[in-house]
Amino acid sequence: MRGTTWKVDSLLSGTTASSLPAGSGSKARFVIGEDGRVSGNLGCNNFSATVRVDGTTLTVEGPAATTRMMCASAEMELETKLYELLDGPLTYRLDHRTLTLTDPSGEGLAATATQ
């Protein structure tokens, strides 16, 4: 999991996966580094934060540092959802090249490892 670039593919709500908002592009990706940091792009802006991995729990310890660009509404919508999701402990699951992160309410994301 660490050192891999993860491209966000879908948003999760309970057992339902949905596509990213139309027009949000494919910029949403992140890397969990060996140095205890997570960084990447949430759809519009770059971000960086400390991350703690304990068992099957991943916690982004914020607040995250972000750039402050304005983007198209679909990109900002995706970014807002991802930023809110990354605020608190998340359960993670690895299944081959797919990483799933979910919060206690069942909201989450699925991401695929990139080359």
N, C-alpha and C positions, 0 to 999 in steps of 0.2 A: 504494500500500500504506500509506504513512504518512498519518495523520490519519483513516483509515477505521476504523469500529467493526466488528470481526469477531465474529460469533456462532458459537461452536463447535457444529458439527452432528453430527460423528461422530469415532470413534477409528479409527486405522488400524493394521494389523499386516501388514506386507508389502504384498501386493496386495489385502488384504481390508479393507473398511470395515465397522464395526459401529456400531449405534445407541449413544447415550449410555446409561448405566445407567438402568433404569426408575426413575422417581420422582426423577431428578436435576434436573428442571425445565429451564428455559431461561436460567439466569442466567449461564452461562459465556460471557464475551465479553471482548475486549481491544481496545485501541487502541495502535498504534505511533505515537508522537508525533514531530513534526518536531524536538523537543528532545532526541532520543536516549533517551527513556524509553518503556517499555511499561507499561501499567496496565490494570486491569479487574477481573474477578471470575472465580475458578476453579471456581465451582459453589456455594461457600459464602462464602468470604472474599474481600475485596478485596485486590489486590496491586499493587505498583509496583516496577520495577527498571530499571536501565540496560540498553539494548539496543544492539548493534552490528550493522549490516548491511553486508556486504562481498560483492559479487558476488551469488551465489545462496545465501549463508550468513547466517543470522540467529543471533546468540548473545546470550542473556540473561546478563548479567554479574551474578551474585548475590553474596550471597543476596538474594532478593526480600524487600521489606518487606510483611508481611501483617497483616490484622486477625486476631483470635484467637477467632472465634465457633465454637461447636459447632452443627452442623446435622444433619439427618436422615442416616442411614447412606449412602443413595444419593448425596446431595450430597457427602459427605465422600469417598466412593470415587472419584467423578469428580475432585474437587479433588486428591486424592493422585496420581492418574494424570497429571493435567495439570501439577502441580507438579514431579513427577519428569521429565516430558518436557521441561519448560522449563529443565532443568539441563544445559546444554552446547550445543554448536553444532547447529543444525538447518538442513537444506536446505529452502529455500522455493520454491514454485512458484505463480505466479498464472495462473489460467485464467478469464478474464472476471471474475465476481464471487465466485470461489472461491479461497481461499488454503489451500495444503497445506503443513504443516510436518512434516518427518520427521527422526528421528535416524539415526545411522549403522547401527543394527540394523534399520531399517525401521518402527519404532514411530512413531506420529504422530497428527496431528489434521487434520481438514478444517473450515474455517470459511467462512461466507458473509458478504459485505458487507451491512450493514444501512443503512437510510435515515438 
